[in-house]
């Protein structure tokens, strides 16, 4: 699978491009899933948190024209990790 730039991913998320969204799931879900499963979560938690992470990025990009200086994978991992930690605090 050809790598897609961070900018293309952000635009694809905002425009609800199904190819880009599938690419994001295939390329980045496993690392988020692994983190959540290794920290007491389950498969459903992983799916929910990943979906929430994509929505956070969608909102950030749409409302503030988000620019990511690190790679997209690093950014979505950080967003999902933060959301998971926050979920467990409540």
C-alpha positions in Angstrom: 0.0 0.0 0.0 1.5 3.3 -1.1 2.2 5.8 1.7 -0.1 8.8 1.8 1.1 12.2 3.1 -0.2 13.6 6.4 -1.7 16.5 4.5 -3.6 14.1 2.2 -4.8 12.1 5.2 -6.1 15.3 7.0 -7.9 16.4 3.9 -9.4 13.0 3.3 -10.7 12.8 6.9 -12.3 16.3 6.6 -13.8 15.3 3.2 -15.0 11.9 4.5 -12.9 10.1 1.8 -13.6 6.4 2.4 -10.3 5.4 0.8 -8.3 7.6 3.1 -10.3 6.5 6.2 -9.8 2.8 5.3 -6.1 3.6 4.8 -5.9 5.2 8.3 -7.6 2.1 9.9 -5.3 -0.3 8.0 -2.1 1.6 8.7 -2.6 3.0 12.3 -5.3 1.1 14.1 -3.1 -1.9 15.1 -0.7 0.3 17.2 -3.6 2.0 19.0 -5.3 -1.4 19.6 -2.1 -2.9 21.0 -1.7 0.0 23.4 -5.2 -0.3 24.7 -5.2 -4.1 25.0 -1.9 -3.9 26.9 -3.3 -1.3 29.3 -6.5 -3.2 30.4 -8.9 -2.3 27.6 -10.7 -4.6 25.2 -11.3 -4.7 21.5 -14.5 -2.5 21.8 -12.5 0.1 23.7 -9.9 0.1 21.0 -12.5 0.6 18.2 -14.3 3.3 20.1 -11.1 5.2 21.1 -9.8 5.1 17.5 -13.0 6.4 16.1 -13.1 9.1 18.7 -9.5 10.0 17.8 -10.4 10.4 14.2 -13.3 12.6 15.2 -11.0 14.8 17.3 -8.6 15.2 14.4 -11.6 16.0 12.1 -12.8 18.7 14.5 -9.3 20.1 15.0 -8.6 20.3 11.2 -12.0 21.7 10.4 -12.1 24.3 13.1 -8.4 25.3 13.4 -6.8 24.1 10.2 -4.7 21.6 12.1 -1.1 21.1 10.9 0.8 18.1 12.1 4.6 18.5 12.4 5.2 14.9 13.4 3.9 12.0 11.4 0.2 11.2 11.3 0.7 7.9 13.1 2.4 9.6 16.0 -0.3 12.2 16.2 -3.3 9.8 16.1 -1.5 7.5 18.6 -1.1 10.5 21.0 -4.7 11.6 20.6 -6.0 8.0 21.2 -3.7 7.4 24.2 -4.8 10.7 25.8 -8.5 9.8 25.2 -8.0 6.3 26.7 -6.2 7.7 29.8 -9.0 10.3 30.2 -11.7 7.6 29.9 -10.1 5.6 32.7 -9.9 8.6 35.0 -13.7 8.9 35.1 
